[in-house]
Amino acid sequence: MGPSPRSLELFYDVLSPYSWLGFEVLCRYQNIWNIKLQLRPTYIAGVMQDSGNKPPVLIPRKAHYMQKDLKHLKKHFQIPLRYPKDFNLVILQKGSLSAMRFLTALSMEHPESLEKASRELWMRVWSRDEDIVEPQSILAAAQKAGLSAEIAQGLLEKSSTAQVKDQLKKTTEAACKYGAFGLPITVAHIDGQTHMLFGSDRMELLAYLLGKHTLPVMLKAELGGASGSLRRKGSLQQASSLKPSRAFSRKLLSLMGHPPCC
């Protein structure tokens, strides 16, 4: 038997596009890094309030940079991310509270469906410019993620209970205690030590802490020549700076046990 999986927690909110990026990368890596990934639905507004931070869109230079940054990253990670047309309405006014309560209820009752449901809510708000806070919107996302109408309705009703509200509050408080000032954060428990990493761009540092090599999950290079097969010299080779073909990218993600997003 090999070593036990290392434990990672991902604190995220579907209102955060960078949370989506970090989520997809960790989902792709978990099958090759021998990690146990725990998804922790968190309320980003609570983290912001607790830390005294402000959303990047409220700071003009950050907002301008964020738009350009996400255009590059969606291609880099092969994620169909698009800005909502009415950004202020969707992000700043509607928020994500009801969606995150639903995901909290789902994590409590059917954690095996949490990955797919989270992804579908991201697809709605950050790809198709669809609502994620109205009951029918949440039910539609849940059913597209594979939940039955009966289970989805039950979870929606449960999401308004004190038990679920308290759990989301506790998870948000846990993120704050780890030092979160925004989302996502990845918390790695390694050899008796806890490491909190902020953002979706700390994967190489995370690999270092785990003692792992990075693979071209970020799709930087083709390995193994025209065949697209992965070379092995004791361990998988680190990516070079060559640009991958789409076919290779999809094959690589398939080999890793996780499909390219959408």
C-alpha positions as CSV (number, residue, x, y, z in Angstrom):
1,M,0.0,0.0,0.0
2,G,1.2,3.5,-0.8
3,P,1.2,6.5,1.5
4,S,-2.1,7.9,2.8
5,P,-3.5,10.8,0.9
6,R,-2.6,14.3,2.1
7,S,-5.6,16.4,3.2
8,L,-6.6,19.6,1.4
9,E,-9.5,21.9,2.0
10,L,-10.8,24.3,-0.6
11,F,-12.9,27.1,0.7
12,Y,-14.8,28.7,-2.2
13,D,-17.8,30.7,-3.3
14,V,-19.4,30.3,-6.7
15,L,-19.6,34.1,-7.0
16,S,-15.8,34.1,-7.2
17,P,-14.3,33.3,-10.7
18,Y,-10.9,32.7,-9.2
19,S,-12.5,30.1,-7.0
20,W,-13.7,28.3,-10.1
21,L,-10.1,28.3,-11.5
22,G,-8.7,26.9,-8.3
23,F,-11.5,24.3,-8.0
24,E,-10.9,22.9,-11.5
25,V,-7.2,22.7,-11.1
26,L,-7.4,20.8,-7.8
27,C,-10.1,18.5,-9.1
28,R,-7.7,17.7,-12.0
29,Y,-4.7,17.2,-9.8
30,Q,-6.3,15.1,-7.0
31,N,-6.0,11.8,-8.9
32,I,-2.3,12.2,-9.5
33,W,-1.1,14.0,-6.4
34,N,-2.7,11.5,-4.0
35,I,-4.7,14.1,-2.1
36,K,-8.0,14.0,-0.3
37,L,-9.8,17.1,-1.4
38,Q,-12.5,18.5,0.8
39,L,-14.8,21.1,-0.8
40,R,-15.9,23.7,1.7
41,P,-18.7,26.0,0.5
42,T,-18.1,29.4,2.0
43,Y,-19.8,32.8,2.0
44,I,-17.4,35.3,0.4
45,A,-19.3,38.4,1.6
46,G,-18.7,37.2,5.2
47,V,-15.0,36.7,4.6
48,M,-14.8,40.2,3.1
49,Q,-16.6,41.8,6.0
50,D,-14.6,39.9,8.6
51,S,-11.3,40.9,7.1
52,G,-12.2,44.5,6.1
53,N,-11.4,43.7,2.5
54,K,-13.2,45.0,-0.6
55,P,-14.2,43.2,-3.8
56,P,-11.6,43.9,-6.6
57,V,-14.3,45.4,-8.7
58,L,-14.7,48.3,-6.3
59,I,-11.1,49.4,-6.9
60,P,-10.8,50.7,-10.5
61,R,-7.3,49.5,-11.2
62,K,-8.0,46.1,-9.8
63,A,-11.2,45.8,-11.7
64,H,-9.5,46.7,-15.0
65,Y,-6.7,44.2,-14.3
66,M,-9.2,41.5,-13.3
67,Q,-11.0,41.7,-16.7
68,K,-7.8,41.2,-18.7
69,D,-6.5,38.6,-16.3
70,L,-9.6,36.4,-16.6
71,K,-9.4,36.6,-20.4
72,H,-6.0,35.0,-20.3
73,L,-6.8,32.5,-17.6
74,K,-9.9,31.1,-19.2
75,K,-7.8,30.1,-22.2
76,H,-5.0,28.9,-20.1
77,F,-7.2,26.6,-18.0
78,Q,-9.7,25.8,-20.8
79,I,-12.7,27.0,-18.7
80,P,-15.5,28.8,-20.6
81,L,-15.5,31.8,-18.3
82,R,-17.4,35.0,-19.4
83,Y,-18.2,38.2,-17.5
84,P,-21.9,38.7,-16.7
85,K,-23.4,41.5,-18.8
86,D,-24.7,43.3,-15.8
87,F,-21.8,42.7,-13.4
88,N,-23.0,45.0,-10.6
89,L,-26.5,43.4,-10.5
90,V,-25.2,39.8,-10.6
91,I,-22.2,40.1,-8.3
92,L,-22.7,43.1,-6.1
93,Q,-26.5,43.1,-5.6
94,K,-27.7,39.6,-6.0
95,G,-24.7,37.9,-4.4
96,S,-24.6,34.2,-3.7
97,L,-26.1,33.5,-0.2
98,S,-28.9,31.2,-1.3
99,A,-26.6,29.3,-3.7
100,M,-24.0,28.8,-1.0
101,R,-26.6,27.7,1.5
102,F,-27.9,25.2,-1.0
103,L,-24.3,23.8,-1.6
104,T,-23.9,23.7,2.2
105,A,-27.0,21.5,2.5
106,L,-25.8,19.4,-0.3
107,S,-22.4,18.9,1.4
108,M,-24.2,17.7,4.5
109,E,-26.6,15.3,2.8
110,H,-25.0,14.3,-0.6
111,P,-21.3,15.3,-0.6
112,E,-20.7,13.1,-3.6
113,S,-22.7,15.5,-5.7
114,L,-21.0,18.7,-4.5
115,E,-18.4,18.9,-7.2
116,K,-20.9,18.7,-10.1
117,A,-23.4,21.0,-8.5
118,S,-20.8,23.6,-7.7
119,R,-19.5,23.5,-11.3
120,E,-23.0,23.9,-12.7
121,L,-23.6,27.0,-10.6
122,W,-20.3,28.4,-11.8
123,M,-21.4,27.6,-15.4
124,R,-24.6,29.5,-14.8
125,V,-23.2,32.7,-13.3
126,W,-19.7,32.8,-14.9
127,S,-20.3,31.3,-18.3
128,R,-24.0,31.5,-19.4
129,D,-24.9,34.7,-17.5
130,E,-27.8,33.0,-15.7
131,D,-29.2,33.5,-12.3
132,I,-28.0,31.5,-9.3
133,V,-30.1,32.9,-6.4
134,E,-33.8,32.2,-7.3
135,P,-35.2,28.9,-6.3
136,Q,-35.9,27.7,-9.8
137,S,-32.4,28.6,-10.9
138,I,-30.9,26.5,-8.1
139,L,-33.2,23.6,-8.8
140,A,-32.3,23.7,-12.5
141,A,-28.6,23.7,-11.7
142,A,-29.0,20.8,-9.2
143,Q,-31.0,18.7,-11.7
144,K,-28.4,19.4,-14.5
145,A,-25.8,18.2,-12.0
146,G,-27.6,14.9,-11.8
147,L,-29.8,15.3,-8.7
148,S,-33.4,14.1,-8.9
149,A,-36.1,16.7,-8.7
150,E,-37.2,15.3,-5.3
151,I,-33.8,15.4,-3.8
152,A,-33.1,18.9,-5.1
153,Q,-36.4,20.2,-3.7
154,G,-35.6,18.7,-0.3
155,L,-32.2,20.3,-0.3
156,L,-33.6,23.6,-1.3
157,E,-36.0,23.5,1.7
158,K,-33.3,22.4,4.0
159,S,-31.1,25.3,2.9
160,S,-33.3,27.7,4.8
161,T,-33.0,25.9,8.1
162,A,-31.0,27.1,11.1
163,Q,-28.8,24.0,10.8
164,V,-27.6,24.8,7.3
165,K,-27.3,28.6,8.0
166,D,-25.2,27.8,11.1
167,Q,-23.0,25.4,9.1
168,L,-22.3,27.9,6.4
169,K,-21.5,30.5,9.1
170,K,-19.1,28.0,10.8
171,T,-17.3,27.2,7.5
172,T,-16.9,30.9,6.8
173,E,-15.6,31.5,10.3
174,A,-13.1,28.6,9.8
175,A,-11.8,30.2,6.6
176,C,-11.4,33.5,8.5
177,K,-9.5,31.8,11.3
178,Y,-7.1,30.3,8.8
179,G,-6.4,33.9,7.7
180,A,-8.7,34.3,4.6
181,F,-9.2,37.8,3.3
182,G,-10.9,36.6,0.1
183,L,-11.6,33.4,-1.8
184,P,-10.5,30.8,-2.8
185,I,-8.1,29.6,-0.1
186,T,-6.6,26.2,-0.1
187,V,-5.6,24.8,3.3
188,A,-3.0,22.0,3.1
189,H,-2.5,19.7,6.1
190,I,1.0,18.3,5.7
191,D,3.2,16.4,8.2
192,G,1.4,18.0,11.2
193,Q,1.6,21.5,9.8
194,T,-1.2,23.6,8.2
195,H,-0.5,25.9,5.2
196,M,-3.0,28.4,3.9
197,L,-2.6,29.5,0.3
198,F,-4.7,32.3,-1.1
199,G,-5.9,32.4,-4.7
200,S,-5.9,30.1,-7.7
201,D,-2.2,30.8,-8.7
202,R,-0.4,29.0,-5.9
203,M,-0.4,25.5,-7.4
204,E,3.3,25.3,-8.0
205,L,3.9,26.3,-4.3
206,L,1.3,23.8,-3.3
207,A,3.2,21.1,-5.3
208,Y,6.4,22.1,-3.6
209,L,4.8,21.8,-0.1
210,L,3.4,18.4,-1.1
211,G,6.7,17.2,-2.5
212,K,5.2,16.7,-6.0
213,H,6.1,17.7,-9.5
214,T,3.7,19.9,-11.4
215,L,2.1,18.5,-14.5
216,P,0.8,20.6,-17.4
217,V,-2.7,20.7,-16.0
218,M,-2.4,24.4,-16.7
219,L,-1.8,23.2,-20.3
220,K,1.7,24.7,-20.9
221,A,3.3,21.9,-22.9
222,E,3.0,18.8,-24.8
223,L,5.0,15.9,-23.4
224,G,6.0,12.7,-25.2
225,G,6.1,14.0,-28.8
226,A,3.4,13.5,-31.5
227,S,1.8,10.6,-29.7
228,G,0.8,12.7,-26.8
229,S,1.9,10.0,-24.4
230,L,3.4,11.1,-21.0
231,R,7.2,10.5,-20.6
232,R,8.3,8.9,-17.3
233,K,11.8,9.1,-15.9
234,G,11.2,8.1,-12.4
235,S,8.5,10.8,-12.2
236,L,6.4,12.7,-14.6
237,Q,8.3,15.5,-16.4
238,Q,7.6,19.1,-15.6
239,A,6.0,21.1,-18.3
240,S,8.0,23.2,-20.7
241,S,6.8,26.5,-22.3
242,L,5.5,24.9,-25.6
243,K,1.9,25.5,-26.5
244,P,-0.3,22.4,-26.4
245,S,-2.8,21.3,-29.0
246,R,-6.4,21.1,-28.0
247,A,-6.4,17.3,-28.7
248,F,-3.4,16.8,-26.4
249,S,-4.9,18.9,-23.7
250,R,-8.1,16.9,-23.7
251,K,-6.2,13.6,-23.8
252,L,-4.0,14.7,-20.9
253,L,-6.9,15.6,-18.7
254,S,-8.6,12.3,-19.6
255,L,-5.5,10.4,-18.5
256,M,-5.6,12.2,-15.2
257,G,-9.1,11.0,-14.6
258,H,-10.8,14.3,-15.0
259,P,-12.4,15.8,-18.2
260,P,-11.7,19.3,-19.4
261,C,-14.3,21.6,-18.1
262,C,-17.6,21.6,-20.0
